[in-house]
Amino acid sequence: MTDEALLAERFEANRAHLRGVAYRMLGSLTEADDAVQEAWIRLSRSDADEIENLRAWLTTVVARVCLNLLRSRTNRREASLEAHLPDLVVGPADGIDPEQEALLGDSIGLALFVVLESLTPAERVAFVLHDVFAVPFDEIAPIVGRTPTATRQLASRARRRVQGAPVPDVDLDGQWAVVDAFLAAAREGDFERLVAVLDPEVVVRSDGGAARPNLVSTVRGARAAAAQALTFRQFAGNATRILVNGTPGGVAWRPDGRPFAVLALTVRGGRIAAIDVLADPDRLAQLDLSVVAR
């Protein structure tokens, strides 16, 4: 085996890890793949024999690339930050595949990603590297251009924000029971049953993108969320169960068989604490829903 082939093999052994790092930082699968590819380009141009810890070196490179991408995101993304949803990882209701498991790791669902979107680039990088991947602060500091003490403070601020994200119940079957009750109440147009299954402080985020600006919104409170659910009751009857970032969700279909929206529901304490709705047709077209098609 040539030196180049051996280096490529060693890189591929770290690809899943690097993609997971980049996805958690960016919330974008396409940008995550770009960051990983950039890491390979830089590695192929480096003297690999001088690299003592290849995984750590590659993680640092990916983190720097992600930080630059986070800093350069457009004003449109920043202006609609609260309603913008990260890319979704979808799979059949009976479980995610090994590749998705490697990508998501021990993530606590989409609710965490939504909170990460509200962090500054440096906070997000510091939090993900330290709290998710256990990278020491003295190694993160040069990446974000801060002292180790200041980097620790970045992660601490991010951690306080992340603690506000609802953590899903552990029992997946129990979560599905709540989600099924929500969909049944929506199908039947039962407002009070909808309210009963929703957390009083539930947050509904809808991202319709540029194509559906009327579906870009954030709704708070059980009664407001129930009222919104009833406006889309015609789609509840044909919803397909799926997992979205490892937690229960569904696909609402148009009569012509195209997806109308993908929903992710966060169940906490036996009630739905967050509903995230991706209704952007351009982004829906990029999802592989073949495994959960009707």
C-alpha positions as a LaTeX table, in Angstrom:
\begin{tabular}{lrrr}
\hline
Residue & $x$ (\AA) & $y$ (\AA) & $z$ (\AA) \\
\hline
Met1 & 0.00 & 0.00 & 0.00 \\
Thr2 & 1.36 & 3.41 & $-0.96$ \\
Asp3 & 1.86 & 6.20 & 1.58 \\
Glu4 & $-1.00$ & 8.15 & $-0.02$ \\
Ala5 & $-3.34$ & 5.16 & 0.13 \\
Leu6 & $-2.41$ & 4.53 & 3.77 \\
Leu7 & $-3.06$ & 8.17 & 4.63 \\
Ala8 & $-6.45$ & 8.03 & 2.87 \\
Glu9 & $-7.31$ & 4.90 & 4.84 \\
Arg10 & $-6.42$ & 6.58 & 8.13 \\
Phe11 & $-8.49$ & 9.60 & 7.15 \\
Glu12 & $-11.51$ & 7.46 & 6.27 \\
Ala13 & $-11.29$ & 5.82 & 9.69 \\
Asn14 & $-11.94$ & 9.29 & 11.16 \\
Arg15 & $-14.52$ & 10.52 & 8.64 \\
Ala16 & $-17.63$ & 9.62 & 10.67 \\
His17 & $-16.20$ & 11.34 & 13.75 \\
Leu18 & $-15.27$ & 14.47 & 11.79 \\
Arg19 & $-18.68$ & 14.63 & 10.11 \\
Gly20 & $-20.35$ & 14.39 & 13.52 \\
Val21 & $-18.22$ & 17.24 & 14.85 \\
Ala22 & $-18.98$ & 19.43 & 11.85 \\
Tyr23 & $-22.71$ & 18.67 & 11.82 \\
Arg24 & $-23.11$ & 19.55 & 15.49 \\
Met25 & $-21.26$ & 22.82 & 14.92 \\
Leu26 & $-22.97$ & 23.82 & 11.70 \\
Gly27 & $-26.38$ & 22.14 & 11.72 \\
Ser28 & $-25.88$ & 21.66 & 7.98 \\
Leu29 & $-25.08$ & 18.32 & 6.38 \\
Thr30 & $-23.78$ & 19.88 & 3.17 \\
Glu31 & $-21.50$ & 22.30 & 5.00 \\
Ala32 & $-20.37$ & 19.48 & 7.28 \\
Asp33 & $-19.31$ & 17.42 & 4.27 \\
Asp34 & $-17.51$ & 20.46 & 2.86 \\
Ala35 & $-15.63$ & 20.95 & 6.14 \\
Val36 & $-14.56$ & 17.29 & 6.19 \\
Gln37 & $-13.40$ & 17.50 & 2.57 \\
Glu38 & $-11.38$ & 20.62 & 3.39 \\
Ala39 & $-9.72$ & 18.71 & 6.22 \\
Trp40 & $-8.67$ & 15.99 & 3.78 \\
Ile41 & $-7.24$ & 18.57 & 1.37 \\
Arg42 & $-5.18$ & 20.14 & 4.13 \\
Leu43 & $-4.01$ & 16.75 & 5.38 \\
Ser44 & $-2.94$ & 15.65 & 1.89 \\
Arg45 & $-0.82$ & 18.80 & 1.64 \\
Ser46 & 0.76 & 18.36 & 5.06 \\
Asp47 & 3.64 & 16.26 & 6.34 \\
Ala48 & 1.54 & 13.53 & 7.98 \\
Asp49 & 4.62 & 11.95 & 9.54 \\
Glu50 & 4.94 & 14.99 & 11.80 \\
Ile51 & 1.36 & 14.63 & 13.13 \\
Glu52 & 1.41 & 12.79 & 16.47 \\
Asn53 & $-2.36$ & 12.50 & 16.98 \\
Leu54 & $-4.16$ & 12.40 & 13.64 \\
Arg55 & $-7.71$ & 12.50 & 15.04 \\
Ala56 & $-6.93$ & 15.51 & 17.22 \\
Trp57 & $-5.21$ & 17.28 & 14.32 \\
Leu58 & $-8.15$ & 16.65 & 11.98 \\
Thr59 & $-10.67$ & 17.70 & 14.64 \\
Thr60 & $-8.82$ & 20.98 & 15.05 \\
Val61 & $-8.82$ & 21.59 & 11.30 \\
Val62 & $-12.53$ & 20.85 & 11.00 \\
Ala63 & $-13.26$ & 23.10 & 13.97 \\
Arg64 & $-11.38$ & 26.00 & 12.37 \\
Val65 & $-13.21$ & 25.52 & 9.08 \\
Cys66 & $-16.55$ & 25.38 & 10.89 \\
Leu67 & $-15.76$ & 28.51 & 12.86 \\
Asn68 & $-15.06$ & 30.39 & 9.64 \\
Leu69 & $-18.29$ & 29.11 & 8.09 \\
Leu70 & $-20.30$ & 30.12 & 11.14 \\
Arg71 & $-18.81$ & 33.61 & 11.01 \\
Ser72 & $-19.54$ & 34.03 & 7.31 \\
Arg73 & $-23.17$ & 32.98 & 7.27 \\
Thr74 & $-25.54$ & 35.35 & 5.54 \\
Asn75 & $-27.62$ & 38.08 & 7.12 \\
Arg76 & $-30.76$ & 36.28 & 6.00 \\
Arg77 & $-29.92$ & 33.34 & 8.24 \\
Glu78 & $-29.16$ & 35.67 & 11.14 \\
Ala79 & $-32.33$ & 37.70 & 10.62 \\
Ser80 & $-34.56$ & 34.62 & 10.79 \\
Leu81 & $-32.48$ & 32.80 & 13.39 \\
Glu82 & $-35.31$ & 31.89 & 15.74 \\
Ala83 & $-37.36$ & 30.17 & 13.03 \\
His84 & $-34.47$ & 28.66 & 11.04 \\
Leu85 & $-34.13$ & 24.93 & 11.60 \\
Pro86 & $-30.93$ & 22.95 & 11.16 \\
Asp87 & $-30.75$ & 20.15 & 8.62 \\
Leu88 & $-32.72$ & 17.12 & 9.74 \\
Val89 & $-31.51$ & 13.54 & 10.06 \\
Val90 & $-34.55$ & 11.39 & 9.31 \\
Gly91 & $-35.08$ & 7.66 & 9.52 \\
Pro92 & $-37.79$ & 5.04 & 9.98 \\
Ala93 & $-39.66$ & 4.94 & 13.26 \\
Asp94 & $-38.11$ & 1.60 & 14.27 \\
Gly95 & $-34.60$ & 3.02 & 14.60 \\
Ile96 & $-31.73$ & 4.91 & 13.01 \\
Asp97 & $-29.02$ & 3.20 & 10.99 \\
Pro98 & $-25.36$ & 3.00 & 12.10 \\
Glu99 & $-24.31$ & 5.93 & 9.89 \\
Gln100 & $-26.97$ & 8.18 & 11.43 \\
Glu101 & $-26.05$ & 6.95 & 14.90 \\
Ala102 & $-22.44$ & 7.96 & 14.30 \\
Leu103 & $-23.59$ & 11.36 & 13.06 \\
Leu104 & $-25.91$ & 12.07 & 15.98 \\
Gly105 & $-23.99$ & 10.33 & 18.78 \\
Asp106 & $-25.64$ & 10.97 & 22.13 \\
Ser107 & $-27.44$ & 14.09 & 20.92 \\
Ile108 & $-30.62$ & 15.02 & 22.79 \\
Gly109 & $-32.61$ & 15.63 & 19.66 \\
Leu110 & $-33.46$ & 18.57 & 17.46 \\
Ala111 & $-34.28$ & 20.85 & 20.39 \\
Leu112 & $-30.56$ & 21.00 & 21.24 \\
Phe113 & $-29.62$ & 21.95 & 17.69 \\
Val114 & $-32.17$ & 24.75 & 17.66 \\
Val115 & $-30.60$ & 26.24 & 20.81 \\
Leu116 & $-27.10$ & 25.85 & 19.34 \\
Glu117 & $-28.24$ & 28.01 & 16.42 \\
Ser118 & $-28.64$ & 30.91 & 18.85 \\
Leu119 & $-25.05$ & 30.78 & 20.12 \\
Thr120 & $-22.21$ & 32.91 & 18.82 \\
Pro121 & $-19.76$ & 31.05 & 16.56 \\
Ala122 & $-17.07$ & 30.94 & 19.25 \\
Glu123 & $-19.55$ & 29.76 & 21.91 \\
Arg124 & $-20.84$ & 27.01 & 19.67 \\
Val125 & $-17.37$ & 25.74 & 18.78 \\
Ala126 & $-16.20$ & 25.83 & 22.41 \\
Phe127 & $-19.32$ & 24.05 & 23.68 \\
Val128 & $-19.36$ & 21.34 & 21.03 \\
Leu129 & $-15.66$ & 20.57 & 21.29 \\
His130 & $-15.55$ & 20.52 & 25.09 \\
Asp131 & $-18.97$ & 19.33 & 26.25 \\
Val132 & $-19.69$ & 16.91 & 23.41 \\
Phe133 & $-16.24$ & 15.70 & 22.39 \\
Ala134 & $-14.24$ & 16.32 & 25.60 \\
Val135 & $-11.52$ & 18.41 & 23.96 \\
Pro136 & $-9.52$ & 20.27 & 26.66 \\
Phe137 & $-9.89$ & 24.04 & 26.85 \\
Asp138 & $-6.18$ & 24.63 & 26.25 \\
Glu139 & $-6.57$ & 22.90 & 22.87 \\
Ile140 & $-9.75$ & 24.81 & 22.00 \\
Ala141 & $-8.32$ & 28.21 & 22.93 \\
Pro142 & $-6.07$ & 28.62 & 19.84 \\
Ile143 & $-8.99$ & 27.66 & 17.57 \\
Val144 & $-11.28$ & 30.42 & 18.86 \\
Gly145 & $-8.45$ & 32.88 & 19.49 \\
Arg146 & $-8.99$ & 33.19 & 23.24 \\
Thr147 & $-7.14$ & 32.26 & 26.39 \\
Pro148 & $-8.07$ & 28.94 & 28.02 \\
Thr149 & $-9.86$ & 30.86 & 30.78 \\
Ala150 & $-11.87$ & 32.92 & 28.28 \\
Thr151 & $-12.62$ & 29.75 & 26.31 \\
Arg152 & $-13.95$ & 28.11 & 29.46 \\
Gln153 & $-16.25$ & 31.12 & 29.92 \\
Leu154 & $-17.49$ & 30.77 & 26.33 \\
Ala155 & $-18.44$ & 27.16 & 26.96 \\
Ser156 & $-20.04$ & 28.07 & 30.28 \\
Arg157 & $-22.26$ & 30.71 & 28.65 \\
Ala158 & $-23.23$ & 28.26 & 25.94 \\
Arg159 & $-23.98$ & 25.59 & 28.52 \\
Arg160 & $-26.41$ & 27.87 & 30.34 \\
Arg161 & $-28.25$ & 28.48 & 27.08 \\
Val162 & $-28.30$ & 24.80 & 26.15 \\
Gln163 & $-29.72$ & 23.87 & 29.55 \\
Gly164 & $-32.86$ & 25.71 & 28.48 \\
Ala165 & $-33.47$ & 23.19 & 25.70 \\
Pro166 & $-36.12$ & 20.61 & 26.60 \\
Val167 & $-34.58$ & 17.18 & 27.16 \\
Pro168 & $-36.75$ & 14.38 & 25.70 \\
Asp169 & $-38.08$ & 11.63 & 27.94 \\
Val170 & $-35.94$ & 8.50 & 27.89 \\
Asp171 & $-38.74$ & 6.06 & 27.07 \\
Leu172 & $-39.18$ & 6.12 & 23.27 \\
Asp173 & $-42.41$ & 4.10 & 23.41 \\
Gly174 & $-43.81$ & 6.59 & 25.88 \\
Gln175 & $-42.84$ & 9.44 & 23.57 \\
Trp176 & $-44.61$ & 7.77 & 20.67 \\
Ala177 & $-47.77$ & 7.39 & 22.75 \\
Val178 & $-47.84$ & 11.14 & 23.36 \\
Val179 & $-47.11$ & 11.94 & 19.71 \\
Asp180 & $-49.83$ & 9.54 & 18.52 \\
Ala181 & $-52.30$ & 11.18 & 20.91 \\
Phe182 & $-51.37$ & 14.59 & 19.50 \\
Leu183 & $-51.86$ & 13.45 & 15.89 \\
Ala184 & $-55.17$ & 11.76 & 16.72 \\
Ala185 & $-56.49$ & 14.90 & 18.39 \\
Ala186 & $-55.37$ & 16.98 & 15.41 \\
Arg187 & $-57.06$ & 14.64 & 12.94 \\
Glu188 & $-60.31$ & 14.78 & 14.91 \\
Gly189 & $-60.14$ & 18.52 & 15.44 \\
Asp190 & $-60.34$ & 18.16 & 19.23 \\
Phe191 & $-58.92$ & 21.42 & 20.58 \\
Glu192 & $-59.06$ & 20.53 & 24.28 \\
Arg193 & $-57.36$ & 17.16 & 23.76 \\
Leu194 & $-54.60$ & 18.95 & 21.88 \\
Val195 & $-54.13$ & 21.40 & 24.74 \\
Ala196 & $-54.04$ & 18.53 & 27.23 \\
Val197 & $-51.15$ & 16.78 & 25.46 \\
Leu198 & $-49.10$ & 19.99 & 25.07 \\
Asp199 & $-46.81$ & 21.48 & 27.68 \\
Pro200 & $-48.22$ & 24.86 & 28.80 \\
Glu201 & $-44.96$ & 26.50 & 27.64 \\
Val202 & $-44.67$ & 24.58 & 24.35 \\
Val203 & $-42.78$ & 26.31 & 21.54 \\
Val204 & $-43.66$ & 25.67 & 17.89 \\
Arg205 & $-41.05$ & 26.74 & 15.34 \\
Ser206 & $-41.96$ & 26.60 & 11.67 \\
Asp207 & $-39.43$ & 27.09 & 8.88 \\
Gly208 & $-41.02$ & 27.55 & 5.49 \\
Gly209 & $-37.96$ & 29.14 & 3.92 \\
Ala210 & $-38.07$ & 31.78 & 1.22 \\
Ala211 & $-40.69$ & 29.82 & $-0.73$ \\
Arg212 & $-43.22$ & 29.84 & 2.13 \\
Pro213 & $-42.63$ & 32.99 & 4.19 \\
Asn214 & $-46.14$ & 32.66 & 5.64 \\
Leu215 & $-44.95$ & 29.47 & 7.36 \\
Val216 & $-41.94$ & 31.09 & 9.02 \\
Ser217 & $-43.06$ & 31.66 & 12.59 \\
Thr218 & $-42.59$ & 30.92 & 16.27 \\
Val219 & $-45.67$ & 30.22 & 18.39 \\
Arg220 & $-45.60$ & 29.86 & 22.18 \\
Gly221 & $-48.11$ & 28.40 & 24.60 \\
Ala222 & $-50.41$ & 25.37 & 24.49 \\
Arg223 & $-53.58$ & 27.09 & 23.32 \\
Ala224 & $-51.84$ & 29.01 & 20.53 \\
Ala225 & $-50.04$ & 25.83 & 19.43 \\
Ala226 & $-53.28$ & 23.84 & 19.46 \\
Ala227 & $-55.00$ & 26.47 & 17.35 \\
Gln228 & $-52.17$ & 26.34 & 14.83 \\
Ala229 & $-52.30$ & 22.53 & 14.73 \\
Leu230 & $-55.99$ & 22.65 & 13.83 \\
Thr231 & $-55.30$ & 24.83 & 10.79 \\
Phe232 & $-53.29$ & 21.94 & 9.33 \\
Arg233 & $-55.52$ & 19.10 & 10.48 \\
Gln234 & $-56.02$ & 17.86 & 6.92 \\
Phe235 & $-52.36$ & 16.81 & 6.85 \\
Ala236 & $-52.49$ & 14.94 & 10.18 \\
Gly237 & $-54.61$ & 12.16 & 8.71 \\
Asn238 & $-51.89$ & 10.95 & 6.33 \\
Ala239 & $-48.82$ & 11.58 & 8.50 \\
Thr240 & $-46.11$ & 8.92 & 8.48 \\
Arg241 & $-44.16$ & 8.12 & 11.64 \\
Ile242 & $-40.43$ & 8.83 & 11.43 \\
Leu243 & $-37.52$ & 9.55 & 13.72 \\
Val244 & $-36.08$ & 13.05 & 13.39 \\
Asn245 & $-32.62$ & 13.38 & 14.93 \\
Gly246 & $-33.41$ & 10.34 & 17.03 \\
Thr247 & $-36.75$ & 11.53 & 18.46 \\
Pro248 & $-40.36$ & 10.99 & 17.29 \\
Gly249 & $-41.66$ & 12.94 & 14.35 \\
Gly250 & $-43.72$ & 12.66 & 11.23 \\
Val251 & $-44.02$ & 13.49 & 7.55 \\
Ala252 & $-47.21$ & 15.24 & 6.42 \\
Trp253 & $-47.91$ & 14.46 & 2.77 \\
Arg254 & $-49.60$ & 16.39 & 0.00 \\
Pro255 & $-52.33$ & 14.60 & $-1.99$ \\
Asp256 & $-49.88$ & 14.27 & $-4.91$ \\
Gly257 & $-47.46$ & 12.29 & $-2.74$ \\
Arg258 & $-44.95$ & 15.08 & $-2.15$ \\
Pro259 & $-44.04$ & 15.96 & 1.44 \\
Phe260 & $-45.75$ & 19.05 & 2.83 \\
Ala261 & $-43.72$ & 19.20 & 6.04 \\
Val262 & $-41.53$ & 17.21 & 8.41 \\
Leu263 & $-42.31$ & 17.56 & 12.11 \\
Ala264 & $-40.06$ & 16.83 & 15.07 \\
Leu265 & $-41.77$ & 16.63 & 18.46 \\
Thr266 & $-39.91$ & 16.82 & 21.76 \\
Val267 & $-41.76$ & 15.00 & 24.55 \\
Arg268 & $-40.76$ & 15.98 & 28.08 \\
Gly269 & $-42.59$ & 14.90 & 31.22 \\
Gly270 & $-45.28$ & 13.15 & 29.20 \\
Arg271 & $-46.21$ & 16.27 & 27.21 \\
Ile272 & $-44.98$ & 17.86 & 24.00 \\
Ala273 & $-42.58$ & 20.65 & 24.93 \\
Ala274 & $-41.41$ & 21.61 & 21.43 \\
Ile275 & $-42.61$ & 21.15 & 17.87 \\
Asp276 & $-40.23$ & 21.94 & 15.02 \\
Val277 & $-41.71$ & 22.04 & 11.53 \\
Leu278 & $-39.63$ & 22.06 & 8.35 \\
Ala279 & $-41.93$ & 23.21 & 5.54 \\
Asp280 & $-39.34$ & 24.67 & 3.16 \\
Pro281 & $-39.98$ & 22.80 & $-0.15$ \\
Asp282 & $-36.38$ & 23.26 & $-1.31$ \\
Arg283 & $-34.97$ & 21.68 & 1.84 \\
Leu284 & $-37.65$ & 18.98 & 1.92 \\
Ala285 & $-36.62$ & 17.96 & $-1.59$ \\
Gln286 & $-33.10$ & 17.31 & $-0.28$ \\
Leu287 & $-34.28$ & 14.80 & 2.34 \\
Asp288 & $-34.26$ & 11.11 & 1.53 \\
Leu289 & $-37.76$ & 10.12 & 2.60 \\
Ser290 & $-37.84$ & 6.94 & 0.55 \\
Val291 & $-37.49$ & 4.76 & 3.63 \\
Val292 & $-40.56$ & 6.34 & 5.18 \\
Ala293 & $-42.66$ & 6.98 & 2.09 \\
Arg294 & $-46.33$ & 6.17 & 2.40 \\
\hline
\end{tabular}
